[in-house]
Amino acid sequence: MKVLVVYESMFGNTRRVAEAVARAMATTFEVRLEHADAVAPEDVAGVDLLVMGAPTHAWGLPRAGTRRAASSKVVTSGDLVLESGADTKSGVRELLASLHGGELRGWVAAFDTRRRGPGWLTGRASTSIGSALTRLGPRELVAPESFLVDQRDHLIAGEVERAEAWGAMLRHELEHHGATAA
Ligand SMILES: Cc1cc2nc3c(=O)[nH]c(=O)nc-3n(C[C@H](O)[C@H](O)[C@H](O)COP(=O)(O)O)c2cc1C
């Protein structure tokens, strides 16, 4: 079965989560890991599971303005490193806007990175991704999941391992339900 893991990331945290999820699924399935900027609508056609993740920005999905704000934060923080081209690349919001639904035949699953705290307070990009994808037709294989960063925008200890476990759970669910979401 074919799995496509798509992400965007400013400081590398969401990329590291996406890599862990892809790693856990690659033991069984054919897995592609791509930045959203490199994905066209035709790339999601024929995929049995589309996994999509983004950092939570301003209680939702990143947009051009919040990406610029993140890039400025790198200069003042001292210890954050900007992912290559992250402030000018397009991301998950733009990819979602380009999909029409006909391309999506399989299951979908959404994740985000965000600060610690209740989701209603921090916002969760994953719920925006999940509802945008399900509005197009496909069903979510599992509920949207969040992976947490600290106040300095570094993943808290254990989150990469939890992302691997989440990927393994997706693998089991896909094996159990099969490729057809309909
Ligand atoms: C401009 C900006 C806005 C943010 N807004 C939120 C927010 O509303 N809620 C939240 O939990 N975290 C917020 N954060 C923290 C990000 O979620 C965190 O930087 C991100 O998860 C790191 O992932 P990345 O390294 O992949 O970019 C914000 C960060 C930036 C730079």
The ligand as an SDF file (V2000), in Angstrom:
LIG
                    3D

 31 33  0  0  0  0  0  0  0  0999 V2000
    4.1810   32.9580   14.2450 C   0  0  0  0  0  0  0  0  0  0  0  0
    3.9310   31.8310   15.2130 C   0  0  0  0  0  0  0  0  0  0  0  0
    2.6690   31.6480   15.7550 C   0  0  0  0  0  0  0  0  0  0  0  0
    2.4450   30.5980   16.6550 C   0  0  0  0  0  0  0  0  0  0  0  0
    1.1770   30.4080   17.1580 N   0  0  0  0  0  0  0  0  0  0  0  0
    0.9390   29.3400   17.9750 C   0  0  0  0  0  0  0  0  0  0  0  0
   -0.3790   29.0830   18.4560 C   0  0  0  0  0  0  0  0  0  0  0  0
   -1.3430   29.7870   18.1690 O   0  0  0  0  0  0  0  0  0  0  0  0
   -0.5520   27.9940   19.2600 N   0  0  0  0  0  0  0  0  0  0  0  0
    0.4840   27.1640   19.6200 C   0  0  0  0  0  0  0  0  0  0  0  0
    0.2460   26.2060   20.3540 O   0  0  0  0  0  0  0  0  0  0  0  0
    1.7460   27.3930   19.1720 N   0  0  0  0  0  0  0  0  0  0  0  0
    1.9940   28.4550   18.3730 C   0  0  0  0  0  0  0  0  0  0  0  0
    3.2630   28.6680   17.8930 N   0  0  0  0  0  0  0  0  0  0  0  0
    4.3200   27.6980   18.2190 C   0  0  0  0  0  0  0  0  0  0  0  0
    4.4440   26.7210   17.0620 C   0  0  0  0  0  0  0  0  0  0  0  0
    3.3710   25.8050   17.0830 O   0  0  0  0  0  0  0  0  0  0  0  0
    5.7950   26.0220   17.1190 C   0  0  0  0  0  0  0  0  0  0  0  0
    6.7530   26.9890   16.8000 O   0  0  0  0  0  0  0  0  0  0  0  0
    5.8350   24.8910   16.1130 C   0  0  0  0  0  0  0  0  0  0  0  0
    5.0930   23.7950   16.5870 O   0  0  0  0  0  0  0  0  0  0  0  0
    7.2150   24.4610   15.8110 C   0  0  0  0  0  0  0  0  0  0  0  0
    7.1460   23.5890   14.7020 O   0  0  0  0  0  0  0  0  0  0  0  0
    8.1760   23.7510   13.4740 P   0  0  0  0  0  0  0  0  0  0  0  0
    9.5530   23.6480   14.1130 O   0  0  0  0  0  0  0  0  0  0  0  0
    7.8950   22.6080   12.5990 O   0  0  0  0  0  0  0  0  0  0  0  0
    7.9370   25.0700   12.8330 O   0  0  0  0  0  0  0  0  0  0  0  0
    3.5060   29.7330   17.0200 C   0  0  0  0  0  0  0  0  0  0  0  0
    4.7840   29.9290   16.4690 C   0  0  0  0  0  0  0  0  0  0  0  0
    4.9990   30.9710   15.5810 C   0  0  0  0  0  0  0  0  0  0  0  0
    6.3710   31.1530   15.0100 C   0  0  0  0  0  0  0  0  0  0  0  0
  1  2  1  0
  2  3  1  0
  2 30  2  0
  3  4  2  0
  4  5  1  0
  4 28  1  0
  5  6  2  0
  6  7  1  0
  6 13  1  0
  7  8  2  0
  7  9  1  0
  9 10  1  0
 10 11  2  0
 10 12  1  0
 12 13  2  0
 13 14  1  0
 14 15  1  0
 14 28  1  0
 15 16  1  0
 16 17  1  0
 16 18  1  0
 18 19  1  0
 18 20  1  0
 20 21  1  0
 20 22  1  0
 22 23  1  0
 23 24  1  0
 24 25  2  0
 24 26  1  0
 24 27  1  0
 28 29  2  0
 29 30  1  0
 30 31  1  0
M  END
$$$$
